Amino acid sequence: MRRITLLFLSSLLTFSVWAQQSPLPDADALLTQVDRNLQPESYEMYRKLINIEPDGDRKEFVLYTAKKGKEKVVALFLDPASERGRSSLRVGDNMWLYIPNVGKPLRITSLQSVVGGVFNNSDILQLDYSTEYQAETIEKDNNLYKLSLKAKNRSVAYDRLIMWVDPEHTIPLKIEAYSASGMLIKTLTYSKIKEFGNGYVRPAMLTTDSPLYKGYQSVMLFDGIRPRQFADEVFTLDYMSRIGELRD
């Protein structure tokens, strides 16, 4: 019995050493897999955005979102009533806001926010991480993969991201976003992992806070994520007033 126990412990130790020394995955390949596990390349979904102020006051928005490929995404405001019918469009690095009864879509920037709070327009109209960032390094941090990501160009909202990835589901759990000077701009935390259908097991909640907005917090809740193909026409300025027609 003692010999069996010793053999078991020896095997366990050998496995532990092997696991620690096992090769790390390719950083860029891992980042691409993170994108695909979060959502299809082209999809539709619903989101609720909640801005929480230091005194506890909350403001909520409900958005319908459609994305096509690597550089096209549009979001339509469904609630509150005061925002209903507004839409925001992103094509590459260019962004616009459409307001009913205003003559034409207005140009907006990535660091502005059409909803206020800690989420900016880049967060709300987010492209795949691998579209905007190059993975520079990968290492193990306890039981997670730790990716260091560098923006591919200066137009990206954050110069650098540090991303902690859950190796079981290959999804991000925490992201720190930094400026070019190395200042921490915000921390984003993914939580409440659940099954969304179509093989997608991913977080249902994204929370962010920032040392630049002390006491403020913003939350994004995800629902109804599913693959869907769209015509290129959907992602044009002329179509922004008609985004509501896409909903079933």
N, C-alpha and C positions, 0 to 999 in steps of 0.2 A: 504494500500500500504506500509506504514511504517513497519507494522508487517511482511509482506512478505519479505521485504528487510532485516529486522533483522534476520528472520529465515534463509534466504539465507546466510547471513554473518556468522551466527552461524554454519551452516552446512559446509561452506567453511573452517572455522577455525578448526572444528572437523576433517575434512578430512586432513588438513595440519598437525595437530598434529599426526594423525594416520599414515600418510606417513612417518613422521620423526621417529616414534617409531616402524615402521614395522620391523620385524626381517630381519637381513642380510642373504644372501644366504650362503651356505657352501662354504668356500674359495676354497678348492680343486675341488669341483664340478663346481664352476664358472670358474676356470682355464681350466678345461677340455672342458667346453663349448666354451671358447675363442678359443681354438685350433680348434675345429670342425667348428666354424663359420669363421675362417680364411681360412681353406682349408680342403678337405677330408683327411682321414687318409692315403689313397694312392691316388696319383694324378700325373698329368703332368701340366706344365705351362711354360710360357715364361716370361723372365725378362730383363729389360734394367738397367744396372748399370752405373751411371754417377759420376765420381770423379771431383770435382770442386776445383781448387787450389786458393790460395789467390789473384793471379793476374788475375783470371777469366778464365784461361785455363781449358778446359774440356777434359776428356778422357772417351769414352763410350764403353761399352761391351754389347753384347746381348747373353743371355744364354737360353738354353732349359734345364728344370729341371724335373726329375722324382723322386718320393718318394714312398716307400712301408713301411707300418706299422710304428712302433715307432722308428726304428734305422737305416733305410737304405735310403740314398738319393744320387743322382748323378746329376752333372751339366755338360752340353756340351757347349763349346764356339762356337758361330756362327759368331760373328763379334767382333772386326775388323779382317781383313784378316790375320794379323800377329798372331792372337790367334786361328784361326779357326782349329777345330779338337782336341784342348786340352779338357780334361775332368777332373773333380775332383770327388772323391768318398768318402762318409762317411759311415762307418758301426760302429755304437755305438760311441766310443770315438776315433776310428782310421780313419785317413784321408790320401788320396793319390792324387797325381797329375800325369796325363798321358800327355806326350808331344810327338807328332808324331816324328818319327825318333830317339827317345831315347829308349834305350834298354828295360827298364822296368819302371813301375810306381814308383814315388818317394814319400817317406813319407813326410807329411807336418803336421803342428800343428794347433791347433784351433786359436791361437793368431796371426799367420802369416796371410798374405793376398795374394792370387794369382792374385789379380787385383790392389793392392795398395789402397790408399785412407783410409777412416775411417772404412769401413766394413772389418772385419777379416773373416777368413775361417769359423768360427763358425756361423757368420751371414749369409754367403752365402750358407752354407750347414746346414741350421737350422733344428733341430728336433722340435717336439712339445714342447711347454713350459713345459707342465706337465710331459714330459719324463725326463727333466733335473732339474726341480725345484719342491720343496715342498712349498705349500702356508702356511705361518705361521700366518698371521693376515689379517683381512679384516675390513675396516671401510668406512664410507661415507665421501667424500670430495666434498663439494658442491653437485652437481648433479651426481657425478661419484662414482664408487666403487674404492677404493684404496687397492691394494693387495701388501703385502710384501712377497717376494719369496726368498727362500734360496736354494742354489745349493745342489743337493743330494750327490755329491762327489766332490773331489778337481780337477778333470779333466775338469769340466765345465768352460767355458771361463770367466764367471762372478760369483763372490761369492754370490751376492745378486742383486735382481731386485726389483724396486718399479714400479708397473704397475697401471695406471689409466684406468679403463674400462668403456666404454659407456654402461649404463644399457639397452638402447633401443635395440641395435643390439648385445650386449655382445661381443664387440671387443675392443682391446686396442687402446687408443688414444696417450698415451705417456708412455715411459719406461725409467727409469734411471737405468744404470748399474754400479755396484760398485765392487771394489776389496775387498779382505778379510780384508784389513786395513781400509776400509770405504771410500776410495778415489773414487770420481766420475770418471768413465772411459769414459762414453759417454751417450748421450741422444738420444733416438730414438723416432721419431714422426710419427704416422700414420695419413694419410689425404686422401682427395678425395674419400669418400665412394661412391661406385657404385654397380650396379647389374652385377654379372658375369655369371648369368645363374645357373641352377641346384640348385636354392634356396640360392645361396651365395651372400650376400650383405656385402661387406667388403671394407677396404681401398685399393685404387689402387696405393698409393704412400707411401714409407717409407723413411724418411730423417734422417740422423744422423750427429751429430757433436760431438767434444770432446775437453775438455780443454787441452788434451795432443797434439792436432793437431790444434792449434789456426789458424783460417782463412780458414781451410779446411772443406769441406762438401762433403758427399756422399749421393746419391739418388738412390733408387731402385723403378722401376716402374713395376707393375704386369699386366699380361694379359693372356688370354687363360687358366685360371684355370679350370680344369675339373677332375672328378673322373676317375681313370683308374687303372686297376690291372696289375701287372708285375710279370714275373717269377723271382725267386730268382737269377737265372743266371745273370740277368741284373746288379746286385750289387756285382760283383766279379771283381778282377783285370784283368782277362782274357777278360772281356767284355768291358773294358773301351775304347778300340779303335773302338768299334762298336755301341756306344750309338746313333749315327746318324741314325741307322736303325730303331729306335723306332718312329721317326717322321713320321706322315702321309704324 
